[in-house]
């Protein structure tokens, strides 16, 4: 075998199966906290991945950091809950898939505002699907539903 083939075939094989690293950081956790609760003067650690938004001694709500799988890779997002346990805001922090990033569009994320642990939260029902981002849509929706089930009453 010629030297050039011996060296180029492994590289060609590796590049054919290796997927490119693709991650876009849209917002940091502190930016998401402040976007959800602009009047908060502090964010107090609640359990390691959620924070109480405080203004002086008054509780404004809760910010929960969570991760779900898109199609293959993690999506980092936060859910902000008001003191009644309703979704105040959902923000995508980091999206790692090479396509389907439409789940971070304000119009799509806005569907979650006002939802509670008693809401249906079903893609194709009260949450619309995004063509080309079906798994990301489904998994973010399931994640928000899980956050509401776990923390909905704790925003108080």
N, C-alpha and C positions, 0 to 999 in steps of 0.2 A: 504494500500500500504506500502511496506517495506520502511524504511528510506533511504536505499541506492538508491532505485528507485526514490523516491521523489526528491533527490538531483542530481542524475546523468541524469535523463531525460531532464531537462531544459538545462543542459550543452551540452548534446549530440545534442539536437535540435538546439541550438545556433551555435555550431561548424559545423553543417551540412549546415547551410545557410550563415554563415559568410565567406567571401572570404579573403584570406590572403592579407595583405598589401605587396605590391611589388613595390619598386621604386629604380631605379638605376640612380644615378647622374653621368653622363659621363664627364661633363665639366661645369665649372662655366661660367657666363656671361663674366667676365673679360678675362678668358682663351679663350673663343670663339672670343671675340673682337681682341685679340692679334694674334690668329691664322689666322684670316681673313686679318688683316692689321698689319703685324709684324713691319713695319717701323713707325707706328703711335706713336706720342708722347703724344697724349691725345684723349679722347673720350668725346665729348661735348654733353650733353643732348639735344635732339632735341624736343621731345614731351612726355617724360615719359616712352616710351617703344622703342625708337630708339635713336641712338647716331651717331653723325658725327665723323668719324675718321679723325683726323687732324695730320699733320706733320708740326710743326711750324704753319704758317698761311695758309698752303695749304690743301684743302679738298681732302681726298683720297677716300671717299665713305661713305656709311651709313650702320649701323648694326641695324637690326630690330629684337626685341624679340617678339615671338608670341606663342600661345598655340592652339592646336587642340585636339579633342577627338580621341583616338585610336579606340578601340572597346567600352570600357567603361570608360576609365580614360584619363586624360590629358597627352599630349606629349608637352614638352617645347622645342622649337627650335629657332634658329636664322638664319636669311637670311642676308648675306653681299652683298651689291650692290656696284658696282664701280661707278665712276662719270658719266658714260653713261647710268646708270640704268640697267645694265646687272647683273645677279647673278654671284657673285664672288665665293661664298661658302655657303653651308647650313650645319649646325651642329645640331645634337640632343643633348640637354642639359640633360633632364631628361625623362626617359621612365618608365611608371608606370605599364604597362600591364605585365602579367606573361609570355606571349609569343608574338612573332611578332617583337622582337627587331632588326630584320634584317634591318629595315628601317634606322638604324644608320650606316650601312655598307658604307664605302667610295665609293664603286662602284655604289651603288644605288643612294646615295646623289650626286655623281658626274654628274648624268644625268641633274641636274638643272643648272650646270655651263654654263654661256653664254646665258641663257634664258632671255627673256625680257617680258614686258607686252603684246607684240604682239605674243608671242609664244603660241602654242596650249595648252601645259601642260595638257595632258589627259592620265590617266592611261590606258594602252592598246594601246596607240598611241605613242607619243614621250617619254612617261615615262612607263617603264615596271612594271608590277605588281609583288608583292612578294607573292607567295603561302603561306598561313598561316598567312599573315599579310595584307590581302586585304584592310580592313578598314583603317588600319594605313597608308598604301600606298596611298590610295585614299585621306584621310584627310590631310596628309602632303602635297601632291601635290596640293590640293585645297587651303591649307594655303599659300603655296609659291605663287600660282597664285594671291591670295588676296593681299599678301604683294607687289607683283609687280604692281598690279593695283593701290594700294594706294601710294606706295613710289617710283616706278620705275623712275619717272622724278625728284624726290627730291634728288637722289644721286648726282646730279650735283652741 
